[in-house]
Amino acid sequence: MRNLPRRYPFVTLVIAALLITVLELILRDSIGRPPQYTIVDLGTLGGDESAVNAINGLGEVVGTSTIESGDHHAFIWCNGTMKDLGTLGGKRATLTASTTRAE
């Protein structure tokens, strides 16, 4: 490997400083920027409250929401619509996870 000429140390320092600055700017833009989020009011299934338990990679949201009677029904929210999944016969149900696979 060829040695850098000793007669241009200032130029070598300037080039190294420029490279470090460019790398810092690139890294700051790619990993230093905080993630961007959007808060969306999902609403309820007619009751007073809802709670999210999971969001999958497709943006589908699952959780529980009250209905008018006060019972808690499981829901899935997808493409701006909350779908009531009901219960298994009781007064409370919730979903705690969702996959990105079509099942």
C-alpha positions as a Markdown table, in Angstrom:
| # | Residue | x | y | z |
|---|---|---|---|---|
| 1 | Met | 0.0 | 0.0 | 0.0 |
| 2 | Arg | 1.3 | 3.4 | -1.0 |
| 3 | Asn | 2.0 | 6.0 | 1.8 |
| 4 | Leu | 0.4 | 9.4 | 1.6 |
| 5 | Pro | 2.8 | 12.2 | 0.7 |
| 6 | Arg | 4.1 | 13.9 | 3.8 |
| 7 | Arg | 4.1 | 17.3 | 2.1 |
| 8 | Tyr | 0.3 | 17.6 | 2.1 |
| 9 | Pro | -0.8 | 16.8 | 5.6 |
| 10 | Phe | -3.3 | 19.7 | 5.7 |
| 11 | Val | -5.0 | 18.4 | 2.6 |
| 12 | Thr | -5.2 | 14.9 | 4.0 |
| 13 | Leu | -6.7 | 16.3 | 7.2 |
| 14 | Val | -9.3 | 18.3 | 5.3 |
| 15 | Ile | -10.3 | 15.3 | 3.2 |
| 16 | Ala | -10.6 | 13.1 | 6.3 |
| 17 | Ala | -12.7 | 15.7 | 8.1 |
| 18 | Leu | -15.0 | 16.0 | 5.0 |
| 19 | Leu | -15.5 | 12.3 | 4.9 |
| 20 | Ile | -16.3 | 12.1 | 8.6 |
| 21 | Thr | -18.8 | 14.9 | 8.2 |
| 22 | Val | -20.5 | 13.3 | 5.3 |
| 23 | Leu | -20.7 | 9.9 | 7.0 |
| 24 | Glu | -22.2 | 11.6 | 10.1 |
| 25 | Leu | -24.8 | 13.3 | 8.1 |
| 26 | Ile | -25.8 | 10.1 | 6.3 |
| 27 | Leu | -26.0 | 8.2 | 9.5 |
| 28 | Arg | -27.9 | 10.9 | 11.3 |
| 29 | Asp | -30.5 | 11.0 | 8.5 |
| 30 | Ser | -30.9 | 7.2 | 8.4 |
| 31 | Ile | -30.8 | 6.2 | 12.1 |
| 32 | Gly | -30.8 | 9.4 | 14.1 |
| 33 | Arg | -34.2 | 10.7 | 13.1 |
| 34 | Pro | -37.0 | 9.7 | 15.4 |
| 35 | Pro | -39.6 | 7.4 | 13.9 |
| 36 | Gln | -42.7 | 9.0 | 12.5 |
| 37 | Tyr | -46.0 | 8.0 | 14.0 |
| 38 | Thr | -49.6 | 8.9 | 13.4 |
| 39 | Ile | -52.1 | 8.7 | 16.2 |
| 40 | Val | -55.5 | 7.4 | 15.0 |
| 41 | Asp | -58.7 | 7.5 | 17.0 |
| 42 | Leu | -60.2 | 4.0 | 16.4 |
| 43 | Gly | -63.5 | 4.7 | 18.1 |
| 44 | Thr | -65.5 | 2.1 | 19.9 |
| 45 | Leu | -68.1 | -0.5 | 19.2 |
| 46 | Gly | -70.8 | 1.8 | 20.7 |
| 47 | Gly | -69.6 | 1.8 | 24.3 |
| 48 | Asp | -67.4 | 4.2 | 26.2 |
| 49 | Glu | -63.9 | 2.7 | 25.7 |
| 50 | Ser | -61.6 | 0.6 | 23.7 |
| 51 | Ala | -58.1 | -0.8 | 24.2 |
| 52 | Val | -55.5 | -1.9 | 21.7 |
| 53 | Asn | -53.5 | -5.0 | 22.5 |
| 54 | Ala | -51.5 | -5.5 | 19.3 |
| 55 | Ile | -50.6 | -4.0 | 15.9 |
| 56 | Asn | -49.2 | -6.3 | 13.2 |
| 57 | Gly | -46.9 | -5.4 | 10.3 |
| 58 | Leu | -49.9 | -4.8 | 8.0 |
| 59 | Gly | -51.3 | -2.1 | 10.3 |
| 60 | Glu | -54.1 | -4.3 | 11.6 |
| 61 | Val | -55.1 | -3.5 | 15.2 |
| 62 | Val | -56.7 | -6.0 | 17.7 |
| 63 | Gly | -58.1 | -5.5 | 21.1 |
| 64 | Thr | -61.3 | -5.0 | 23.1 |
| 65 | Ser | -64.1 | -2.5 | 23.1 |
| 66 | Thr | -67.2 | -1.9 | 25.0 |
| 67 | Ile | -70.6 | -2.1 | 23.4 |
| 68 | Glu | -73.7 | -0.2 | 24.5 |
| 69 | Ser | -74.6 | -2.8 | 27.2 |
| 70 | Gly | -71.1 | -2.4 | 28.7 |
| 71 | Asp | -69.9 | -5.9 | 27.6 |
| 72 | His | -66.4 | -6.1 | 26.2 |
| 73 | His | -66.1 | -7.5 | 22.7 |
| 74 | Ala | -63.0 | -8.4 | 20.8 |
| 75 | Phe | -62.3 | -6.4 | 17.6 |
| 76 | Ile | -60.0 | -6.1 | 14.7 |
| 77 | Trp | -59.5 | -2.7 | 13.1 |
| 78 | Cys | -58.3 | -2.7 | 9.4 |
| 79 | Asn | -58.4 | -0.1 | 6.7 |
| 80 | Gly | -60.3 | 2.4 | 8.9 |
| 81 | Thr | -63.0 | 0.0 | 10.0 |
| 82 | Met | -63.5 | -1.7 | 13.4 |
| 83 | Lys | -65.1 | -5.1 | 13.1 |
| 84 | Asp | -66.9 | -6.6 | 16.1 |
| 85 | Leu | -65.8 | -10.2 | 16.7 |
| 86 | Gly | -68.1 | -10.7 | 19.6 |
| 87 | Thr | -67.4 | -13.0 | 22.5 |
| 88 | Leu | -67.5 | -16.8 | 23.0 |
| 89 | Gly | -70.7 | -16.6 | 24.9 |
| 90 | Gly | -69.6 | -14.5 | 27.9 |
| 91 | Lys | -69.6 | -10.8 | 28.6 |
| 92 | Arg | -65.9 | -10.2 | 27.9 |
| 93 | Ala | -63.5 | -11.0 | 25.1 |
| 94 | Thr | -60.3 | -9.6 | 23.7 |
| 95 | Leu | -57.7 | -10.4 | 21.1 |
| 96 | Thr | -54.1 | -10.1 | 22.2 |
| 97 | Ala | -52.1 | -10.8 | 19.1 |
| 98 | Ser | -52.3 | -10.8 | 15.3 |
| 99 | Thr | -50.2 | -12.2 | 12.5 |
| 100 | Thr | -49.4 | -10.9 | 9.1 |
| 101 | Arg | -50.2 | -14.3 | 7.5 |
| 102 | Ala | -53.5 | -14.9 | 5.8 |
| 103 | Glu | -55.1 | -17.4 | 8.1 |
